[in-house]
Amino acid sequence: MATAAVNTGWQPVNITSWAQIDVPPGWSYGEITRDPVNPETSTLEAISPDRATKLVYVFEHNSNPISAGELCRTQNRFMDDKGFCLCQANPLFTETAESTVAKQTYIKGEEDGAVVCSGAYPGWGRYQYALLMNGASSVSKYYDDLPDDIAEHIRPIAQTNTTGSA
């Protein structure tokens, strides 16, 4: 992965024309990639300063409604492809009039862990981030605090209509 930037604070990145994220302090990140089959899907990967943890953001401009259960099934397929197994009996769901969010925890082997959070916002799209922690020291460093911080650093970008107002 080519490094496009190294951050000293939460660094805002417009991952799409409709969504912005902030990459954690000190993390490096590469170029935003578009899915060749579905150009409405954008991905950005960031790497921790110790290079033991990867943060993968995936955004899809799809305003169709989706259930929390379907968000979890999407997470399970994504993590299964990366060799992780679900280790949480009950996913955490948050459903409001504005969004649906699902968060689950995964393991790989005895020392690797991951937290995946997906959200759907009617009218602007879906996102998913996966915090992939490689080794026990990475899990102990990032597991408790970073996943909730990441969720607070994802937001829609206001779209303007033809009259120029948001």
C-alpha positions as CSV (number, residue, x, y, z in Angstrom):
1,M,0.0,0.0,0.0
2,A,1.4,3.4,-1.0
3,T,1.3,5.9,1.8
4,A,-0.5,9.1,0.8
5,A,-0.3,10.8,4.2
6,V,0.9,10.4,7.8
7,N,-1.4,12.0,10.3
8,T,-0.6,13.8,13.6
9,G,-4.2,14.4,14.6
10,W,-7.6,13.0,13.4
11,Q,-7.2,13.7,9.6
12,P,-10.4,14.4,7.6
13,V,-10.7,12.5,4.3
14,N,-13.5,12.8,1.8
15,I,-13.8,9.1,1.0
16,T,-16.7,9.8,-1.4
17,S,-18.5,12.9,-2.6
18,W,-21.2,12.2,0.1
19,A,-19.2,10.9,3.1
20,Q,-16.2,12.0,5.2
21,I,-14.1,10.1,7.7
22,D,-11.3,11.0,10.0
23,V,-8.3,8.7,10.1
24,P,-6.9,8.2,13.6
25,P,-3.9,10.2,14.8
26,G,-0.5,9.0,13.6
27,W,-2.0,6.4,11.2
28,S,-0.9,6.4,7.5
29,Y,-3.4,5.7,4.7
30,G,-3.3,5.0,1.1
31,E,-5.3,6.1,-1.9
32,I,-9.1,5.7,-2.0
33,T,-10.0,2.9,-4.4
34,R,-13.2,2.4,-6.3
35,D,-14.7,-1.1,-6.9
36,P,-14.3,-1.8,-10.7
37,V,-17.6,-3.7,-10.7
38,N,-19.6,-1.3,-8.5
39,P,-18.1,2.3,-8.9
40,E,-20.5,3.5,-6.1
41,T,-18.3,1.5,-3.6
42,S,-15.1,3.2,-2.2
43,T,-12.5,1.7,0.1
44,L,-9.7,3.3,2.1
45,E,-7.1,1.4,4.2
46,A,-5.2,2.9,7.1
47,I,-2.3,1.4,9.0
48,S,-1.4,2.0,12.7
49,P,2.0,3.6,13.6
50,D,3.3,0.2,14.8
51,R,2.0,-1.4,11.5
52,A,0.2,-4.2,13.5
53,T,-3.3,-3.0,12.9
54,K,-5.2,-2.2,9.8
55,L,-8.4,-0.1,9.6
56,V,-10.5,-0.8,6.4
57,Y,-13.3,1.6,5.5
58,V,-15.8,0.7,2.9
59,F,-18.5,3.1,1.7
60,E,-21.4,2.3,-0.7
61,H,-23.6,4.9,-2.2
62,N,-26.8,2.9,-1.8
63,S,-29.8,4.6,-0.2
64,N,-32.0,1.5,-0.1
65,P,-33.1,0.4,3.4
66,I,-31.3,-2.5,5.0
67,S,-32.0,-4.4,8.2
68,A,-29.5,-4.8,11.1
69,G,-29.5,-8.5,10.4
70,E,-28.4,-7.9,6.8
71,L,-25.7,-5.6,8.0
72,C,-24.4,-8.4,10.2
73,R,-24.6,-10.9,7.4
74,T,-22.5,-8.5,5.2
75,Q,-20.0,-8.2,8.0
76,N,-19.8,-12.0,8.4
77,R,-19.1,-12.5,4.7
78,F,-16.4,-9.8,4.7
79,M,-14.7,-11.2,7.8
80,D,-14.9,-14.8,6.7
81,D,-13.0,-13.8,3.5
82,K,-10.2,-12.5,5.9
83,G,-10.1,-15.7,7.9
84,F,-11.9,-14.3,11.0
85,C,-14.7,-16.0,13.0
86,L,-17.5,-14.3,14.9
87,C,-16.8,-14.5,18.7
88,Q,-19.8,-12.6,20.0
89,A,-23.1,-14.2,20.7
90,N,-25.2,-11.0,20.3
91,P,-24.2,-8.2,18.0
92,L,-24.8,-4.6,19.2
93,F,-27.6,-2.9,17.2
94,T,-28.6,0.7,17.2
95,E,-31.7,1.5,15.1
96,T,-33.1,5.1,14.9
97,A,-35.2,7.0,12.4
98,E,-31.9,8.3,11.0
99,S,-29.8,5.2,10.8
100,T,-29.3,1.5,11.4
101,V,-25.9,0.4,12.9
102,A,-24.5,-3.1,13.7
103,K,-21.3,-3.8,15.5
104,Q,-19.6,-7.3,16.0
105,T,-16.4,-8.7,17.3
106,Y,-14.3,-11.4,15.5
107,I,-11.2,-13.5,16.3
108,K,-8.6,-15.3,14.2
109,G,-6.5,-17.9,15.9
110,E,-5.6,-17.1,19.5
111,E,-4.2,-13.6,19.3
112,D,-5.8,-11.7,16.4
113,G,-9.0,-9.8,16.8
114,A,-11.3,-7.5,14.9
115,V,-14.2,-5.1,15.5
116,V,-16.5,-4.4,12.6
117,C,-19.2,-1.7,12.5
118,S,-21.6,-1.1,9.7
119,G,-24.2,1.6,9.3
120,A,-26.9,2.5,6.8
121,Y,-28.2,6.0,6.5
122,P,-31.3,6.4,4.4
123,G,-30.8,8.8,1.6
124,W,-27.0,8.8,1.5
125,G,-25.6,5.3,1.8
126,R,-23.9,2.6,3.8
127,Y,-20.5,2.3,5.5
128,Q,-18.5,-0.3,7.1
129,Y,-15.2,-0.2,9.0
130,A,-13.1,-3.1,10.1
131,L,-10.4,-2.7,12.7
132,L,-8.1,-5.7,12.1
133,M,-5.7,-6.2,15.1
134,N,-2.7,-8.4,14.5
135,G,-1.4,-9.9,17.8
136,A,-2.2,-9.6,21.5
137,S,-0.4,-6.3,22.0
138,S,-2.4,-4.7,19.1
139,V,-5.7,-6.0,20.6
140,S,-4.8,-4.7,24.1
141,K,-3.8,-1.3,22.6
142,Y,-6.8,-0.6,20.4
143,Y,-9.7,-2.9,21.3
144,D,-11.2,-0.9,24.2
145,D,-11.1,2.6,22.9
146,L,-10.6,3.0,19.2
147,P,-13.7,1.3,17.7
148,D,-16.1,3.8,19.4
149,D,-13.8,6.7,18.5
150,I,-13.9,5.7,14.8
151,A,-17.7,5.6,14.7
152,E,-17.7,9.2,15.9
153,H,-15.5,10.2,13.0
154,I,-17.8,9.2,10.1
155,R,-20.3,11.7,8.8
156,P,-22.3,12.5,5.7
157,I,-21.3,15.4,3.5
158,A,-24.3,17.7,2.9
159,Q,-25.3,17.6,-0.8
160,T,-26.5,20.8,-2.4
161,N,-29.5,20.8,-4.6
162,T,-29.9,22.7,-7.9
163,T,-30.9,26.0,-6.1
164,G,-27.6,25.9,-4.2
165,S,-29.0,25.3,-0.7
166,A,-28.2,22.3,1.4
